């Protein structure tokens, strides 16, 4: 079994954008989802939260503030033309991006009067996300959330009028639906606090945008390769009956030009699929830079049943 692969085979995992009007809950959702994905048993996935640009150093904040609205649009477009995902495998990660090109188009349309179609054309060829979550909320709830703050900007106040809310909500949906990127609308009107995560994570799982297909032959563990016989056989029966298991969680550990794929969670599901002769399996993939000790790696052919199995699943 070949346990190591070359990093040149790796593809950057891409990014997901969260868009929406001020006080819609998009930033809260994006940030808290990143935290939750780390320990949620359905994912066990490391994701990075990011804002504005994928890479730092592309814009000068002070210079941006000094520009007129129209010049800001041109300056930001210039930055987005240079923006791209890292090509260094040691920096790979799934990214939850808080606003990106759709917001620039929205800003250009509302502050400069640029036609949406024209801006869509100008962003063609730029780095695009693999999915967009458009977060919406009722005007009354946005006002309630805005009331917590005392330093609202003029643009934020304008968006909290009935006319502004209706116009901007419609405009945002038009922009996002014109991007040529799959998108999902998340309405947070009645989803405050952790309730929005309880709703969002099953939706994220259903969409499958974070899933990867990995080869079972390449999966390893760097610790005890023991499994419970009762659980493994139970999972094997499910596989043979055609039941679709939820994705497992793995870590791609990268050292220099090589990487290995370690099972983080779901070894019984993976082992059962291997016993059934399945070649590939769905997985949530996290990335880490670390030392690869090939002599400590174990594959499925090394797996053994644990003693004292009590039949627990």
Backbone as a ProteinNet text record, in pm:
[ID]
protein_1_A
[PRIMARY]
XXXXXXXXXXXXXXXXXXXXXXXXXXXXXXXXXXXXXXXXXXXXXXXXXXXXXXXXXXXXXXXXXXXXXXXXXXXXXXXXXXXXXXXXXXXXXXXXXXXXXXXXXXXXXXXXXXXXXXXXXXXXXXXXXXXXXXXXXXXXXXXXXXXXXXXXXXXXXXXXXXXXXXXXXXXXXXXXXXXXXXXXXXXXXXXXXXXXXXXXXXXXXXXXXXXXXXXXXXXXXXXXXXXXXXXXXXXXXXXXXXXXXXXXXXXXXXXXXXXXXXXXXXXXXXXXXXXXXXXXXXXXXXXXXXXXXXXXXXXXXXXXXXXXXXXXX
[TERTIARY]
84.9	0	88.3	64.8	142	82.4	154.5	99.5	127.1	227.3	264.5	230.1	191.9	163.8	241.9	253.7	321.7	223.4	265	175.7	133.2	207.4	168.9	34.1	-10.4	-139.7	-254.5	-222.9	-326.9	-386.7	-516.1	-584.7	-634.3	-622.6	-668.5	-817.2	-856.9	-996.6	-1099.1	-1056.7	-1152.4	-1211.5	-1317.4	-1375.9	-1525	-1592.8	-1737.1	-1763.5	-1850.7	-1877.5	-2010.5	-2009.2	-2130.6	-2161	-2275.7	-2315	-2448.2	-2474.5	-2602.3	-2596.4	-2711.8	-2720.4	-2667	-2634.4	-2592.9	-2702.8	-2663.1	-2753.4	-2840.1	-2797.8	-2869.7	-2822.5	-2704.1	-2649.9	-2542.6	-2495.1	-2398.6	-2264.5	-2213.5	-2084.1	-2091.9	-2197.1	-2216	-2220.2	-2296.9	-2311.3	-2178	-2105.2	-1977.9	-1875.9	-1863.9	-1766.3	-1800.6	-1926.4	-1965.4	-1964.3	-1995.7	-1991.8	-1849.2	-1751.5	-1611	-1574.4	-1618.9	-1589.9	-1658	-1782.5	-1861.8	-1813.1	-1768.9	-1726.4	-1607.8	-1529	-1410.4	-1447.8	-1556.6	-1590.1	-1720.5	-1800.9	-1927.1	-1899.3	-1961.8	-1932	-1962.5	-2047.7	-2081.4	-1971.7	-1882.3	-1781	-1637.7	-1608.9	-1471.6	-1376.6	-1405	-1335.7	-1279.2	-1154	-1089.6	-1115.3	-1179.5	-1211.2	-1162.1	-1116.5	-1065.3	-1170.4	-1190.2	-1276.8	-1191.8	-1243.7	-1168.9	-1264.4	-1209.7	-1292.9	-1227.4	-1310.2	-1269	-1191.4	-1062.7	-979.9	-926.9	-896.5	-839	-696.1	-625.1	-486.3	-473.6	-386.9	-363.7	-269.5	-267.3	-172.5	-210.7	-333.3	-372.9	-432.5	-477.3	-531.6	-473.6	-465.8	-424.4	-552.1	-585.5	-709.8	-723	-617.3	-621	-640.2	-572.2	-587	-729.3	-785.7	-921.2	-1021.2	-1008.7	-1100.9	-1094.3	-975.6	-957.4	-1017.3	-1056.5	-1105.4	-1255	-1295.7	-1439.4	-1500.2	-1632.8	-1699.2	-1661	-1659.4	-1627.3	-1483.5	-1392.4	-1252.2	-1228.8	-1310.9	-1300.3	-1332.3	-1434.7	-1473.1	-1357.8	-1294.7	-1184.1	-1063.6	-1038.5	-924.7	-946.5	-1068.7	-1099.4	-1097.5	-1147	-1141	-996.5	-910.4	-768	-713	-755.5	-711	-765.4	-893.4	-953.7	-890.2	-839.3	-773.2	-644.1	-585	-461.8	-490.3	-613.4	-647.5	-665.9	-613.1	-630.4	-597.6	-639	-609.3	-461.5	-410	-269.1	-238.7	-122.5	-79	15.1	40.3	128.9	46.2	63.7	-17.1	-11.1	98.8	109.5	18	-41.5	-134.2	-278.7	-301.5	-435.3	-532.3	-654.8	-761.8	-893.8	-1003	-1134	-1153.5	-1213	-1229.7	-1376.6	-1422.9	-1553	-1526	-1555.1	-1522.8	-1641.1	-1618.1	-1721.9	-1722.3	-1812.2	-1827.2	-1710.4	-1745.9	-1645	-1697.7	-1687.4	-1726	-1872	-1967.9	-2106.4	-2122.3	-2050.6	-2063.4	-2003.7	-1894.1	-1834.7	-1935	-2001.6	-2101.3	-2217.4	-2259.3	-2366.9	-2327.7	-2204.6	-2155.1	-2151.2	-2102.2	-2092.8	-2231.1	-2329.2	-2464.5	-2533.6	-2514	-2586.2	-2516.8	-2384.8	-2311.4	-2266.2	-2250.7	-2200.3	-2303.7	-2400.4	-2501.3	-2456.6	-2357.1	-2308.7	-2412.1	-2442.4	-2536.4	-2481.8	-2568.6	-2525.9	-2466	-2529.4	-2479.5	-2338.1	-2309.5	-2174.7	-2072.4	-2106.7	-2014	-1994.9	-2101.2	-2089.1	-1987.9	-1995.8	-1902.4	-1759	-1741.1	-1606.9	-1543.9	-1626.6	-1571.8	-1552.3	-1590.2	-1568.1	-1418.2	-1380.3	-1239.4	-1168.2	-1232.4	-1170.9	-1196.9	-1123.1	-1137.2	-1278.8	-1344.2	-1483.1	-1495	-1592.6	-1616.6	-1683.8	-1685.9	-1756.4	-1901.7	-1936	-2075	-2092.7	-2214.7	-2247.9	-2368.5	-2357.6	-2472.6	-2519.2	-2639.4	-2698.4	-2785.8	-2743	-2812.9	-2911.8	-3038.5	-3143.5	-3211.7	-3287	-3354.2	-3463.8	-3569.5	-3677.3	-3628.1	-3695.3	-3659.2	-3673.5	-3780.3	-3803.6	-3691.5	-3648.1	-3540.9	-3407.6	-3383.5	-3258.9	-3255.5	-3369.6	-3376.6	-3348	-3404.1	-3381.1	-3232.8	-3168.6	-3026.4	-2944.4	-2984.9	-2912.5	-2926.2	-3037.4	-3060.7	-2960.7	-2890.1	-2788.5	-2667.6	-2648.6	-2533.9	-2574.4	-2480.3	-2506.7	-2432.3	-2350.8	-2264.3	-2295.8	-2424.1	-2462.1	-2413.9	-2365.6	-2325.1	-2449	-2433.5	-2545.8	-2597.7	-2505.2	-2545.3	-2623.8	-2587.4	-2658.3	-2799.2	-2812.8	-2945.4	-3036.8	-2978.7	-3057	-3112.7	-3032	-3074.6	-3178.3	-3204.6	-3301.7	-3438	-3454.9	-3587.4	-3662.2	-3793.3	-3872.4	-3835	-3823.9	-3789.5	-3649.5	-3555.2	-3417.1	-3402.9	-3469.3	-3461.8	-3513.6	-3629.2	-3689	-3603.3	-3555.3	-3473.5	-3341.9	-3274.8	-3143.4	-3151.9	-3257.9	-3274.8	-3292.5	-3375.9	-3399.4	-3271.6	-3198	-3075	-2968.9	-2955.8	-2854.5	-2883.8	-3010.6	-3046	-3019.7	-3045.8	-3018.9	-2870.7	-2789	-2644	-2593.4	-2631.1	-2583	-2629.7	-2753	-2805.1	-2743.5	-2676.4	-2614.1	-2465.4	-2411.3	-2267.8	-2223.3	-2317.6	-2279.8	-2221.7	-2254.8	-2204.6	-2325.7	-2323.8	-2435.6	-2455.2	-2579.7	-2604	-2723.9	-2728.3	-2837	-2877.1	-3006.4	-3056.1	-3081.3	-3027.5	-3048.7	-3122.7	-3245.6	-3325.9	-3307.7	-3250.1	-3219.6	-3320.8	-3433.9	-3531.7	-3568	-3591.7	-3632.2	-3522.5	-3399.6	-3288.4	-3178.5	-3199.1	-3097.8	-3005.1	-2883	-2788.4	-2757.8	-2749.3	-2710.8	-2817.8	-2939.3	-3045.5	-3010.9	-2940.4	-2904.1	-2803.7	-2715.4	-2620.2	-2690.4	-2787.9	-2862.8	-2938.2	-2973.9	-3040.6	-2939	-2831.9	-2737	-2653.7	-2603.4	-2513	-2578.6	-2702.7	-2766.7	-2782.3	-2807.9	-2816.1	-2680.6	-2575.5	-2439.8	-2406.9	-2447.9	-2424.1	-2502.7	-2626.3	-2712.1	-2658.1	-2607.2	-2553.3	-2427.4	-2346	-2226.3	-2110.7	-2112.1	-2008.6	-1871.6	-1867.7	-1740.3	-1685.5	-1759.2	-1717.7	-1610.1	-1522.5	-1423.1	-1431.7	-1395.4	-1386.7	-1241.1	-1211.8	-1073.5	-1063	-943.7	-918.4	-899.9	-973.1	-958.6	-819	-758.5	-625.8	-521.3	-544.6	-444.2	-465.8	-578	-608	-526.1	-475.2	-387.9	-427.2	-369.9	-373.4	-229.6	-196.8	-62.4	-68.1	-173	-187.9	-241.7	-298.8	-351.6	-453.8	-429.4	-522.1	-637.9	-672.4	-778.8	-917.6	-1011.8	-1152.5	-1238.4	-1359.7	-1452.2	-1513.4	-1504.1	-1553.8	-1703.7	-1779.8	-1925.1	-1963	-1893.2	-1923.3	-1883.2	-1764.2	-1716	-1810.6	-1857.2	-1945.6	-2083.5	-2129.5	-2257.5	-2251.1	-2142.2	-2124.7	-2107.8	-2040.5	-2021.5	-2156.8	-2244.2	-2377.9	-2452.9	-2437.3	-2503.8	-2450.4	-2317.9	-2257.5	-2308.3	-2310.6	-2353.6	-2501.4	-2578.7	-2720.4	-2743.7	-2632.9	-2643.4	-2670.7	-2659.7	-2683.3	-2570.5	-2607.8	-2509.5	-2467.3	-2341.4	-2289.1	-2252.2	-2252.8	-2207.3	-2057.1	-2002.8	-1858.6	-1774.7	-1659.4	-1564.9	-1485.2	-1402.2	-1316.3	-1170.8	-1091.8	-949.5	-863.5	-735	-636.2	-531.9	-505.4	-393.8	-273.7	-180.4	-59.6	47	98.6	190.6	329.4	427.9	568.1	647.4	689.6	766	686.3	739.8	674.6	578.7	567.3	484.7	368	264.7	155.5	97	31.2	-38.6	-178.3	-268.8	-407.5	-440.7	-465.7	-492.3	-640.3	-696.4	-836.1	-847.1	-930.7	-955.1	-1079.3	-1182.8	-1307.4	-1379.5	-1430.5	-1504.3	-1427.9	-1333.5	-1252.3	-1335.8	-1443.8	-1526.5	-1601.6	-1651	-1718.1	-1620.5	-1498.7	-1398	-1353.7	-1332.6	-1286.8	-1393.7	-1519.3	-1628.7	-1636.7	-1617.7	-1620.4	-1505.2	-1388.3	-1271.1	-1296.7	-1357.2	-1388.7	-1487.1	-1574.9	-1675.1	-1618.6	-1492.2	-1429.9	-1454.5	-1503.4	-1526.4	-1391.7	-1379.3	-1252.6	-1238.4	-1348.5	-1343.1	-1453	-1430.7	-1526.2	-1531.9	-1647.2	-1662.4	-1597.5	-1532.8	-1463.2	-1458.8	-1453.9	-1423.7	-1273.6	-1204.7	-1058.7	-1005.9	-926.5	-853.4	-706.6	-634	-493.2	-407	-288.4	-194.8	-52	34.8	176.7	238.7	310.2	367.2	464.4	524.3	623.5	555.4	601.7	550	646.7	600.9	681.9	624	675.5	618.6	620.5	718.2	729.1	618.3	546.9	439.2	300.6	296.2	167.8	111.2	-20	-88.1	-205.7	-219.9	-331.5	-435.8	-539.3	-647.6	-601.4	-498.9	-449.1	-386	-353.6	-295.7	-402.5	-525.7	-631	-660.2	-698.5	-731.8	-846.8	-915.2	-1026.6	-976.1	-1036.1	-999.4	-1051.3	-979.2	-1024.1	-1128.7	-1214.9	-1315.9	-1425	-1457.7	-1563.1	-1696.8	-1761.8	-1889.8	-2009.5	-1981.8	-2091.6	-2146.2	-2065.8	-2111.3	-2088	-2185.4	-2169.9	-2109.7
-120	0	124.7	215.1	338.6	442	477.1	565.9	713.1	743.1	881.7	922.4	1048.5	1104.4	1232.3	1275.9	1400.7	1516.6	1629.9	1744.8	1802.9	1774.7	1828.7	1773.9	1662.5	1605.4	1678.5	1754.9	1820.3	1940.5	1956.6	2073.8	2158.5	2289.4	2379.1	2354.9	2347.2	2314.5	2423.4	2547.2	2651	2724.3	2803	2881.7	2902.1	2932.8	2954.6	3095.5	3168.4	3308.2	3322	3408.1	3445.1	3591.3	3614.2	3748.6	3786.4	3916.3	3960.9	4104.5	4162.7	4300	4309.5	4430.8	4453.6	4407.2	4343.5	4295.1	4177.5	4110.9	3990	3867.8	3877.6	3766.6	3687.3	3735.7	3659.3	3642.2	3749.3	3740	3647.3	3660.6	3571.6	3426.6	3400.2	3264.5	3209.6	3287.7	3241	3212.3	3304.3	3287.2	3169.7	3162	3055.9	2918.6	2914.2	2786.2	2732.5	2821.5	2780.6	2715	2775.2	2720.2	2585.6	2577.9	2457.4	2338.2	2365.4	2257.3	2179.8	2242.2	2176.4	2057.4	2069.8	1962	1890.6	1942.8	1877.5	1738.1	1634.4	1496.3	1467.9	1549.7	1525.4	1570.3	1657.3	1716.2	1694.8	1738.5	1735.9	1796.5	1920.6	1984	2119.9	2143.8	2272.9	2365.9	2478.9	2578.6	2714.5	2797	2929.6	3035.9	3129.3	3244.7	3356.2	3421.4	3528.4	3641.8	3762	3877.7	3959.4	4012.4	4103.9	4033.7	4008.1	3945.6	3811.4	3722.1	3592.9	3607.9	3705.3	3730.1	3869.7	3882.9	4012.9	4098.6	4228	4318.3	4366.5	4336.4	4377.4	4518.2	4568	4703.9	4780.4	4910.3	5000.8	5062.5	5024.3	5069.7	5219.7	5287.3	5434.4	5498.5	5444.3	5497.6	5475.3	5359.1	5327.4	5428.3	5463.3	5558	5695.7	5731	5864.5	5878.9	5768.8	5771	5800.5	5850.5	5866.8	5729.1	5718.5	5589	5521.5	5598.8	5539.7	5491.5	5571.6	5531.6	5411.6	5399.6	5282.9	5155.5	5162.9	5046.3	5003.5	5099.9	5068.6	5014.7	5072.9	5030.4	4887.4	4856.5	4722.5	4620.3	4658.3	4568.4	4531.2	4629.3	4606	4503	4514.5	4419.3	4279.7	4270.7	4140.4	4070.9	4149	4087.2	4015.3	4060.7	3998.8	3889.4	3886.2	3794.5	3652	3557.5	3416.4	3329.6	3206.6	3110.5	3073.7	3037.7	3001.4	2878	2877.3	2761	2673.1	2712.9	2637.1	2536.8	2406.5	2305.2	2316.8	2368.4	2381.5	2490.3	2570.6	2675.5	2642.4	2523	2485.7	2478.4	2521.4	2511.2	2545.2	2494.1	2540.7	2679.5	2772.3	2909.5	2949.2	3005.3	3071.6	3220.3	3274.9	3412.6	3503.6	3604.9	3701.2	3813.2	3804	3896	3886.1	3902	3898.2	3976.3	3922.6	3996.7	4042.9	3963.4	4012.7	4144.6	4160.8	4286.3	4403.4	4379.7	4485.9	4531.2	4435.3	4469.3	4545.3	4500.1	4566.8	4710.1	4727.9	4861.3	4950.8	4897.4	4976	5018.5	4930.7	4960.6	5063.2	5051.4	5139	5272.4	5275.4	5398.6	5476.4	5406.1	5471.7	5469.1	5381.8	5370.5	5287.6	5203	5116.7	5007.6	4982.4	4874.8	4739.5	4656.6	4526	4441.7	4442.9	4364	4401.2	4531.3	4578.1	4526.6	4532.9	4487.8	4336.5	4263.1	4118.1	4084.8	4156.1	4134.1	4162.9	4268	4308.2	4213.1	4132.2	4037	3898.1	3880.6	3750.8	3723.6	3600.8	3564.6	3581.6	3648.4	3664.1	3538.6	3523.6	3406.4	3398.1	3285.9	3269.9	3163	3178.1	3075.9	2953.7	2845	2725.7	2725.4	2811.7	2823.4	2956.8	3010.5	3135.5	3110.2	3151.8	3152.2	3296.1	3322.1	3454.9	3458.2	3536.4	3541.2	3657.5	3626.4	3727.4	3734.5	3842.9	3864.6	3969.4	3962.3	4060.2	4197.7	4301.9	4438.5	4458.7	4408.4	4427.1	4364.9	4246.4	4180.7	4250	4298	4372.4	4499.8	4566.4	4686.8	4653.2	4542.4	4502.8	4478.6	4409.5	4381.3	4509	4598.4	4725.3	4812.2	4796.2	4877.6	4853.4	4742.3	4711.4	4802.8	4856.6	4943.7	5090.3	5173.4	5317.9	5397.9	5331	5402.3	5363.4	5363.6	5323.8	5425.2	5373	5458.6	5501.5	5607	5657.3	5551.6	5476.3	5372.6	5262	5234.2	5131.8	5177.6	5305.4	5360.5	5357	5389.2	5390.4	5252.1	5150.4	5014.3	4961.8	5038	4995.9	5063.1	5136.1	5188.5	5081.4	5088.8	4988.4	4985.3	5104.8	5113.9	5059.2	5100.2	5055.6	4904.8	4851.2	4708.1	4626.3	4663.8	4588.9	4598	4718.5	4739.1	4662.9	4674.3	4612	4459.4	4408.8	4263.9	4205.9	4270.9	4226.7	4237.6	4345.9	4368.6	4263.1	4232.8	4134.6	3997.8	3958.8	3829.5	3828.5	3939	3948.2	3932.9	3996.4	3989.1	3846.7	3787.8	3653.6	3551.2	3562.7	3466.8	3485.7	3599.5	3627.2	3593.1	3546.1	3521.7	3393.3	3305.4	3178.3	3081.7	3100.6	3016.5	2959.4	2831.6	2777	2857.8	2880.9	2957.6	2904.8	2935.4	2893.7	3012.2	3036.5	3144.7	3090.9	3161.2	3127.1	3242.5	3219.7	3323.2	3310.6	3413.9	3409.3	3485.3	3524.4	3606.6	3548.5	3418.3	3353.9	3263.2	3288.2	3201.9	3282.1	3316.2	3389.5	3294.4	3341.7	3262.8	3128.3	3026.4	2893.4	2828.7	2882.3	2823.2	2832	2937.3	2951	2843.3	2804.2	2697	2562	2541.6	2416.3	2397.9	2508.2	2502.4	2491.4	2569.6	2581.6	2455.6	2393.6	2280	2161.5	2125.2	2020.6	2061.4	2191.5	2239.2	2226.2	2261.1	2250.9	2105.1	2016.3	1873.6	1822.2	1867.4	1822.6	1868.1	1990.3	2043.3	1967.7	1928.7	1849.4	1927.3	2059.3	2140.6	2122.6	2073	2053.1	1911.5	1826.6	1687.3	1671	1572.4	1532.3	1381.2	1333.5	1189.1	1147.5	1053.8	1009.6	859.8	816	674.5	601.9	494.7	417.1	357.1	327.4	266.7	358.2	490.4	584.3	621.2	580.6	621.5	541.5	614.9	554	601.2	536.4	585.4	581.6	671.5	670.8	634.5	558.5	512.1	369.4	323.8	187.4	160.2	60.1	30.8	-60.8	-58.6	-146	-93.1	-184	-148.9	-249.9	-209.5	-301.3	-392.6	-523.4	-619.7	-603	-583	-571.9	-449.9	-337.7	-215	-228.4	-285.5	-301.6	-390.4	-499.6	-590.8	-528.3	-450.9	-382.4	-281.6	-204.7	-105.8	-175.7	-291.1	-364.9	-410.9	-459.6	-500.2	-383.7	-264.1	-145.6	-111.8	-120.7	-92.3	-190.9	-318.6	-421.6	-407.3	-346.4	-323	-193.1	-121.5	1	126.1	119.7	238.8	339.2	464.5	570.5	626.1	608.5	660.1	807.6	878.5	1017.6	1020.5	1130	1137	1118.4	1056.3	1046.2	1176.5	1190	1307.8	1263.8	1329.8	1295.6	1421.4	1399	1507.5	1477.7	1574.8	1563.3	1631.6	1551.8	1606.3	1623.3	1744	1778.1	1809.1	1745.7	1772.9	1783.5	1904.9	1925.9	1889.8	1795.3	1756.1	1639.1	1587.2	1469.2	1497.6	1415.2	1423.5	1285	1269.5	1145.4	1179.4	1082.5	1104.6	1018.3	1084.2	1015.3	1023.4	912.3	911.2	980.5	1082	1152.4	1096.2	1072.1	1021	939.7	821.7	738.2	617.3	568.7	455.6	329.7	308.9	190.8	198	316.8	333.1	308.7	362.9	347.1	201.2	137.1	-2.7	-93.7	-69.1	-148.8	-133.8	-11.9	11.4	-60.7	-61.3	-130.9	-281.4	-336.5	-479.6	-515.2	-420.5	-444.1	-425.6	-387.3	-370.5	-236	-139.3	-4.3	63.6	140	204.9	345.2	422.1	561.2	587.3	691.9	725.6	877.4	927.7	1070.6	1108.6	1226.3	1268.7	1420.9	1468	1607.6	1613.7	1700.8	1702.2	1828.8	1810.2	1920.5	1907.9	2018	2020.4	2062.8	2002.6	2043.2	2022.8	2109	2094.7	2016.5	1910.9	1830	1725.9	1657.4	1555.7	1424.9	1362.9	1233.4	1124	1035.6	922.3	797	766.6	659.1	524.6	501.8	372.1	348.5	455.2	443.2	434.7	445.5	445.6	304.2	294.8	166.1	182.4	83.8	84.8	-19.2	-33.8	-125.6	-270.5	-307.7	-445.6	-473.1	-366.1	-380.4	-375	-342.9	-328.5	-464	-458.3	-579.8	-548.3	-653.4	-634.8	-620	-528	-505.1	-618.8	-645	-746.1	-687.2	-773.4	-726.2	-643.5	-672.5	-597.5	-623.8	-516.9	-528.8	-508.3	-498.6	-481.9	-341.4	-244.4	-105	-43.6	35.7	101.3	238.4
0	0	0	-92.7	-101.7	-7.7	99.9	201.9	175.2	93.8	68.6	-74.1	-88.8	-220.4	-238.7	-362.8	-393.7	-386.7	-330.8	-316.2	-450.3	-556.3	-686.7	-732.6	-670.3	-704.5	-636	-532.2	-454.3	-527.4	-509.7	-563	-447.8	-461.7	-356.8	-330.8	-203.4	-172.7	-202.7	-230.8	-267.3	-147.8	-173.4	-65.3	-86.3	23.4	24.5	75.4	7.5	42.5	116	218.2	290.5	257.6	196.7	156.2	220.5	224.4	277.6	325.9	349.5	398.4	540.8	583.1	721	815.7	923.9	1029.2	984.8	877	834.1	912.2	972.6	1050.7	979.8	864.4	785.3	856.4	919.6	986.5	1106.9	1184.5	1299.2	1252	1147.3	1095.7	1047.9	969.1	913.7	1024.2	1119.4	1227.5	1317.9	1358.1	1451	1383.6	1255.3	1183.7	1178.4	1160.3	1159.6	1292.5	1402	1534.7	1554.7	1513.5	1536.5	1453.3	1330.2	1241.6	1297.8	1382.1	1437.6	1525.3	1601.3	1694.4	1664.3	1573.7	1541.3	1483.4	1541.3	1503.5	1357.2	1293.5	1153.3	1059	1105.7	1017.9	1066.4	1190.1	1242.2	1137.9	1099.9	988.2	1028.5	993.3	1019.4	901.3	929.3	827.4	876.1	783.3	817.2	786.2	880.7	854.8	796.4	692.1	628.1	591.1	575.2	542.3	430.6	342.6	235.1	124	145	42.1	90.6	-3.8	31.1	79.4	23.3	61.9	121.2	217.6	278.2	195.8	223	159.2	21.7	-22.6	-157.5	-161.5	-48	-44.6	74	59.1	165.9	223	345	406	414.1	452.3	463.7	327.6	227.7	92	41.2	71.6	27.7	82.6	209.7	272.8	207.9	158.9	100.1	-39.4	-100.8	-238.7	-246.9	-361.2	-387.3	-407.9	-404.1	-419.4	-550.3	-659.7	-789.6	-794.6	-738.8	-738.6	-646.3	-542.3	-454.5	-531.6	-613.8	-692.7	-782.6	-849.4	-940	-863.6	-747.5	-665.2	-614.7	-570.7	-521.6	-634.2	-752.1	-866.8	-899.9	-890	-915.2	-816.8	-691.4	-590.5	-615.6	-653.7	-679.2	-799.2	-894.2	-1010.2	-967.4	-857.5	-807.4	-704.9	-656.4	-548	-599	-525.7	-561.1	-440.4	-448.2	-342.9	-345.5	-230.3	-220.7	-304.3	-366.3	-442.8	-361.2	-237.6	-149	-69.4	-92	-22.2	129.9	183.7	329	383.5	295	337.4	298	244.9	200.4	317.7	293.8	392.1	324.5	380.1	337.5	398.4	323.8	370.6	367.7	478.4	482.4	468.5	351.1	317.8	347.7	430.4	466.4	361.9	265.6	151.8	53.7	-73.1	-177.8	-297.2	-417.5	-537.5	-538.2	-490.3	-491.4	-416	-305.4	-230.3	-308.5	-377.8	-459.2	-565.8	-629.5	-730.7	-667.3	-549.5	-475.7	-440.2	-393.6	-358.2	-481.6	-592.2	-715.1	-764.1	-746.6	-793	-703.3	-571.1	-477.6	-453.5	-460.9	-429.6	-552.2	-663.3	-784.9	-896.8	-885.9	-990.5	-1108.5	-1088.6	-1196.4	-1225.4	-1350.8	-1384.4	-1338.4	-1282.5	-1231.7	-1343.6	-1460.6	-1572.7	-1612	-1611	-1645.8	-1545.6	-1417.2	-1313.2	-1317.2	-1347.8	-1361.1	-1469.8	-1582.5	-1692.7	-1650.4	-1571.7	-1530.5	-1429.1	-1365.2	-1268.2	-1327.3	-1453.8	-1516.9	-1526.7	-1497.3	-1502.8	-1370.6	-1274.3	-1142.7	-1059.2	-951.1	-865.3	-809.5	-830	-788.7	-678.9	-591.5	-487.8	-547.1	-472.1	-519.5	-473.6	-379.9	-335.4	-264.4	-271.9	-202.5	-113.4	11.5	101.3	114.4	63.6	72.5	197.4	296.1	424.4	422.9	446.5	446.1	582.3	602.2	729.5	709.3	788.8	777	822.1	775.2	813.1	963.5	1021.7	1164.6	1247.1	1208.8	1284.1	1261.3	1141.3	1115.5	1199.9	1211.6	1294.7	1440.8	1486.3	1625.5	1651.5	1558.7	1574.7	1564.7	1474.5	1458.2	1582	1655.1	1773.9	1883.9	1876.5	1977.4	1962	1841.5	1814.6	1815.3	1853.5	1860.4	1754	1674.8	1579	1435.3	1399.6	1264.4	1160.6	1048.4	937.9	860.4	781	702.9	607.2	545	450.7	520.7	646.6	722.5	758.2	791.8	824.5	701.3	586	462.2	432	457.6	430.2	527.2	634.3	734.6	716.3	606.1	572.1	493.1	489.9	418.4	270.7	211	69.6	44.3	129.4	112.1	131.3	233.9	262.1	144.2	92.2	-17.9	-143.7	-170.9	-291.6	-282.2	-168.1	-152.9	-145.9	-81.8	-75.3	-215	-294.5	-431.8	-514.4	-495.9	-572.4	-538.5	-410.8	-369.3	-431.4	-431.1	-488.1	-638.2	-705.7	-849.2	-876.7	-795.5	-813.9	-792.5	-681.6	-647.8	-750.6	-796.3	-894.3	-1032.5	-1054.2	-1183.9	-1187	-1074.7	-1064.6	-1133.4	-1166.6	-1227	-1126.7	-997.6	-889.2	-814.3	-777.6	-699.2	-571	-532.8	-410.9	-335.2	-207.2	-119.3	-33.1	-20.9	63.3	204	303.8	444.2	510.5	552.9	618.8	770.1	831.2	974.8	1059.6	1001.2	1073	1209	1214.5	1339.7	1395.2	1351.6	1390.7	1459.5	1582.7	1657.8	1732.6	1756.1	1835	1773.5	1860.9	1813.4	1726.3	1728.8	1645.3	1497.1	1459.1	1318.2	1278.4	1370.5	1342.5	1335.8	1424.7	1424.2	1292.8	1230.3	1100	986.5	995.9	886	863	968.4	950.8	878.3	909.1	828.1	681.2	656.7	519	450.2	520.8	467.3	435.4	524.5	504	384.1	369.3	259.4	124.2	118.4	-6.8	-48.6	49.5	20.7	-37.7	-25.2	-88	-22.5	100.8	170.2	153.6	86.5	71.9	-35.5	-14.6	-113.3	-130.5	-246.7	-268.1	-257.2	-166.7	-145.6	-167	-201.1	-224.9	-91.7	-72.3	50.9	61.7	-49.6	-49.2	14.7	7.9	59	205.6	265.4	401.9	502.9	604.3	705	844.3	945.1	1083.1	1134	1226.7	1284.1	1432.4	1467.8	1605.6	1602.4	1711.5	1720.4	1610.4	1524.6	1414.7	1456.4	1583.5	1631.6	1600.9	1572.8	1552.6	1628.3	1661.5	1725.8	1620.1	1641.4	1542.9	1519	1628	1613.9	1530.8	1555.4	1481.4	1335.5	1312.7	1175.5	1093.9	1153.6	1081.7	1059.7	1158	1143.3	1029.2	1025.4	918.4	783.2	783.5	659.7	603.7	690.7	646.7	583.5	643.4	588.8	449.6	433.7	303.4	198.8	233.8	139.5	102.7	193.3	165.3	88	63.3	-15.4	64.4	197	277.1	255.3	240.4	221.9	357	390.1	516.4	503.4	614.4	614	589.3	533.9	506	632.2	615.7	726.4	733	834.7	849	842.2	756.9	747.2	754.3	780.3	781.7	675.5	591.5	498.5	562.3	609.6	672.1	564.3	554.8	446.4	501.3	443.2	477.6	347.7	317.2	195.2	71.9	-6.7	-132.6	-114.7	8.7	31.7	125.7	115.6	212	234	347.6	376.5	426.5	416.1	455.2	576.1	689.3	815.2	850.3	893.8	936.2	1071.7	1077.8	1204.2	1273.1	1196.7	1252.4	1145.2	1183.6	1089.1	1041.7	1123.7	1077.9	1055.3	1135	1115.3	981.5	946.2	817.7	703.1	718.7	614.5	601.9	715.8	715	654.6	690.2	636.6	484.9	435.3	290.5	222.8	288	233.6	226.7	333.4	335	223.8	190.4	86.8	-53.3	-63.4	-194.9	-259.5	-178.7	-230.8	-254.3	-360.4	-394.6	-335.6	-339.4	-293.9	-191.2	-109.5	-4.4	10.3	51.6	75.2	208.6	210.3	332.2	343.2	467.5	495.8	522.9	451.6	455.3	521.6	627.4	689.3	650.4	659.6	620.4	738.4	748.7	852.7	804	850.9	822.7	936.9	905.3	1013	962	1055.7	1021.8	985.4	879.5	835.9	878.4	964.8	1008.6	943.8	825.9	744.9	815.2	901.3	966.8	1069.7	1108.9	1206.9	1141.9	1010.3	941.7	926.4	944.8	930.7	834.8	745.5	652.6	691.2	611	646.1	656.5	581.4	590.3	726.5	800.6	935.2	1044.5	1007	1108.2	1173.9	1301	1377.2	1470.9	1514	1606	1748.6	1820.7	1960.5	2047.8	2155.1	2250.1	2342.7	2393	2488.4	2426	2299.6	2231.8	2299.9	2344.5	2413.7	2320.8	2193.8	2098.8	2093.6	2136.2	2133.3	1995.3	1949.3	1820.5	1840.6
[MASK]
+++++++++++++++++++++++++++++++++++++++++++++++++++++++++++++++++++++++++++++++++++++++++++++++++++++++++++++++++++++++++++++++++++++++++++++++++++++++++++++++++++++++++++++++++++++++++++++++++++++++++++++++++++++++++++++++++++++++++++++++++++++++++++++++++++++++++++++++++++++++++++++++++++++++++++++++++++++++++

